[in-house]
Amino acid sequence: IFAFKTSFIPGIFIQVSFTCSPCKTSIVKTRKIFYFITESSMVLSAPGLRPTTDRIRETVFNWLMFREGLERSVDVFAGTGAMSFEAVSRGVGHALMIEKNPANARMIREEALKLIPGKAEVITADALVHLRQRPGRPYDLAFLDPPFECGLLAPAAKLLSENGWLRDGALVYAEAESPEVFEDLPESFVMLKESHAGQVSYRLYEFRSGAEA
């Protein structure tokens, strides 16, 4: 007979302890918090959202895993915060999440305080308004996963490019309902990878500040 318990270690880990009753043997496993932990308590209770699927998210972070220097990320249309939580679990030191819906932003903020304290900032704002200002420091990684059929991807990418949100060489993940949507992205976004899953097209870009000349 085995009994088990789980406990969160501050930061990005979950610890699972198994105890065998007859032999009194204990086994302790420590694993990174990948976002399924947060999804169970938040995504399912956030109606109307279209979080990036597990399959796509795993592909994207496999693309990112060999790139060094990804210390700061910005999630422009945070939704459930899935991409940012995953980024922190894989080593990003600070994640900024922008979410227009106050209820969703509140849920993300509460989860971040429990799971990644001190590593996230959640701003309740219209992304296209917030991106008009310049950040204190540019970011190394950006997630652009806006609601489909709303025409938000290109304007958000343009604001990121023009207002100092990205350092030269920063990576940008973008998701859209069709490949044609990517055609209006700035020339400073140079495509590195692309794929699709079902009706979703997604790409990884590198931001090159001199490419708009």
C-alpha positions as CSV (number, residue, x, y, z in Angstrom):
1,I,0.0,0.0,0.0
2,F,1.4,3.3,-1.0
3,A,0.5,6.7,0.4
4,F,1.6,9.9,-1.4
5,K,1.6,13.7,-0.9
6,T,2.6,16.6,-3.0
7,S,4.2,19.9,-1.9
8,F,5.3,23.0,-3.7
9,I,8.9,24.1,-3.4
10,P,9.1,27.9,-3.8
11,G,10.0,28.8,-7.3
12,I,9.3,26.3,-10.0
13,F,9.3,22.8,-8.5
14,I,6.8,20.3,-7.2
15,Q,7.9,17.5,-4.8
16,V,6.0,14.2,-4.6
17,S,6.7,11.8,-1.7
18,F,5.6,8.1,-1.9
19,T,5.6,5.9,1.3
20,C,5.2,2.1,1.2
21,S,3.3,1.2,4.4
22,P,4.6,-2.4,4.9
23,C,8.3,-1.6,4.4
24,K,8.2,2.1,5.5
25,T,10.3,3.0,2.4
26,S,10.0,6.6,1.2
27,I,10.6,7.8,-2.3
28,V,10.9,11.5,-3.1
29,K,10.6,12.8,-6.6
30,T,11.1,16.5,-7.5
31,R,9.9,17.8,-10.9
32,K,9.7,21.1,-12.6
33,I,6.2,22.7,-12.6
34,F,5.1,22.4,-16.2
35,Y,2.0,24.3,-16.8
36,F,-0.5,21.4,-16.4
37,I,-0.5,22.1,-12.7
38,T,-1.7,25.6,-13.2
39,E,-4.1,24.6,-16.0
40,S,-6.0,22.3,-13.7
41,S,-7.0,25.2,-11.4
42,M,-7.3,28.1,-13.8
43,V,-7.7,27.3,-17.5
44,L,-10.8,25.1,-17.0
45,S,-12.5,27.9,-15.1
46,A,-11.7,30.7,-17.6
47,P,-14.5,30.6,-20.3
48,G,-13.9,31.9,-23.8
49,L,-10.1,31.4,-23.8
50,R,-8.1,29.5,-26.4
51,P,-5.0,28.4,-24.6
52,T,-2.1,27.1,-26.7
53,T,-2.4,23.3,-26.8
54,D,0.1,21.1,-24.9
55,R,1.4,19.7,-28.2
56,I,2.1,23.1,-29.7
57,R,3.6,24.4,-26.4
58,E,6.0,21.5,-26.2
59,T,7.1,22.0,-29.8
60,V,7.7,25.7,-29.2
61,F,9.8,25.2,-26.1
62,N,11.8,22.5,-27.8
63,W,12.6,25.2,-30.4
64,L,13.7,27.5,-27.6
65,M,15.6,25.2,-25.4
66,F,19.0,25.7,-27.0
67,R,18.9,29.5,-27.1
68,E,20.8,31.2,-24.3
69,G,20.1,34.6,-22.7
70,L,16.3,34.3,-22.5
71,E,16.1,36.1,-19.1
72,R,12.9,38.2,-19.6
73,S,9.7,37.4,-21.5
74,V,6.6,39.4,-22.4
75,D,3.3,37.7,-23.1
76,V,1.3,40.2,-25.0
77,F,-2.1,38.5,-25.0
78,A,-1.6,36.4,-21.8
79,G,-5.1,34.7,-21.7
80,T,-4.4,32.0,-19.2
81,G,-0.7,32.7,-18.8
82,A,0.2,29.2,-20.0
83,M,3.2,30.3,-22.1
84,S,4.7,32.5,-19.4
85,F,4.3,29.8,-16.7
86,E,6.0,27.3,-19.0
87,A,8.8,29.8,-19.8
88,V,9.6,30.4,-16.1
89,S,9.5,26.6,-15.4
90,R,12.2,26.3,-18.1
91,G,14.5,29.0,-16.8
92,V,13.2,32.5,-17.7
93,G,13.8,34.7,-14.8
94,H,11.0,37.2,-15.2
95,A,7.7,37.1,-17.1
96,L,5.5,40.1,-17.9
97,M,1.9,39.1,-18.8
98,I,-0.5,41.6,-20.3
99,E,-4.2,40.6,-20.1
100,K,-7.2,42.8,-21.0
101,N,-9.8,40.8,-19.1
102,P,-9.7,41.7,-15.4
103,A,-11.0,38.4,-14.2
104,N,-8.4,36.4,-16.2
105,A,-5.7,38.8,-15.1
106,R,-6.7,38.3,-11.5
107,M,-6.5,34.5,-11.8
108,I,-3.1,34.6,-13.5
109,R,-1.9,36.9,-10.7
110,E,-3.1,34.6,-8.0
111,E,-1.5,31.6,-9.6
112,A,1.8,33.4,-10.1
113,L,1.9,34.4,-6.4
114,K,1.5,30.7,-5.5
115,L,3.7,29.0,-8.1
116,I,6.3,31.5,-9.3
117,P,6.5,34.2,-6.6
118,G,8.7,37.1,-7.5
119,K,9.1,36.0,-11.1
120,A,6.0,37.4,-12.7
121,E,4.2,40.7,-13.3
122,V,0.6,40.8,-14.5
123,I,-0.7,44.0,-16.1
124,T,-4.4,44.4,-16.7
125,A,-4.5,46.5,-19.9
126,D,-5.4,46.6,-23.6
127,A,-2.2,45.3,-25.2
128,L,-2.2,47.6,-28.1
129,V,-2.5,50.6,-25.7
130,H,0.1,49.4,-23.3
131,L,2.7,48.6,-26.1
132,R,2.6,52.3,-27.2
133,Q,4.8,53.1,-24.2
134,R,8.5,52.1,-24.0
135,P,9.6,49.6,-21.4
136,G,12.4,50.3,-19.0
137,R,14.4,47.4,-20.6
138,P,13.9,45.4,-23.7
139,Y,12.8,41.8,-23.5
140,D,14.5,38.6,-24.8
141,L,11.4,36.7,-25.6
142,A,7.9,37.6,-26.7
143,F,4.7,35.6,-27.1
144,L,2.2,36.9,-29.6
145,D,-0.9,34.7,-29.4
146,P,-3.9,37.0,-29.9
147,P,-7.5,36.0,-30.3
148,F,-8.1,34.8,-33.8
149,E,-10.0,36.7,-36.5
150,C,-9.4,40.0,-34.6
151,G,-6.6,41.6,-36.7
152,L,-4.4,42.0,-33.6
153,L,-1.2,40.2,-34.5
154,A,0.4,42.6,-37.0
155,P,-0.4,45.8,-35.0
156,A,1.1,44.2,-31.8
157,A,4.2,43.0,-33.7
158,K,4.7,46.5,-35.1
159,L,4.4,48.1,-31.7
160,L,6.9,45.6,-30.2
161,S,9.3,46.4,-33.0
162,E,9.0,50.2,-33.0
163,N,8.8,51.0,-29.3
164,G,11.9,49.2,-27.9
165,W,10.2,46.2,-26.4
166,L,12.7,43.7,-28.0
167,R,16.4,43.5,-27.8
168,D,18.3,42.8,-31.0
169,G,18.2,39.0,-31.5
170,A,15.1,38.5,-29.3
171,L,12.9,35.6,-30.1
172,V,9.2,36.0,-30.9
173,Y,6.6,33.2,-30.9
174,A,3.5,34.0,-33.0
175,E,0.3,32.1,-33.5
176,A,-2.5,32.7,-36.0
177,E,-5.5,31.1,-37.7
178,S,-3.8,30.9,-41.1
179,P,-0.3,31.4,-42.7
180,E,-1.6,34.5,-44.5
181,V,-1.9,36.4,-41.3
182,F,1.9,36.4,-40.9
183,E,2.4,38.3,-44.1
184,D,1.8,41.7,-42.5
185,L,4.5,41.2,-39.8
186,P,7.4,43.7,-39.8
187,E,10.5,43.0,-41.8
188,S,12.4,43.1,-38.6
189,F,10.8,39.7,-37.7
190,V,12.9,37.1,-39.4
191,M,11.4,33.6,-39.4
192,L,13.4,30.8,-37.9
193,K,10.8,28.0,-37.6
194,E,7.2,27.3,-38.6
195,S,4.7,24.5,-38.2
196,H,0.9,23.9,-37.8
197,A,-1.5,21.8,-35.8
198,G,-5.1,21.5,-37.0
199,Q,-6.3,25.0,-37.9
200,V,-3.4,26.7,-36.0
201,S,-0.3,28.0,-37.7
202,Y,2.6,29.0,-35.5
203,R,6.1,30.4,-36.1
204,L,9.2,31.4,-34.3
205,Y,10.9,34.7,-35.3
206,E,14.1,36.5,-34.4
207,F,13.9,40.2,-34.1
208,R,16.6,42.0,-36.0
209,S,16.6,45.8,-35.4
210,G,18.3,46.7,-38.6
211,A,16.1,44.7,-40.9
212,E,13.5,47.5,-41.4
213,A,15.9,49.7,-43.4
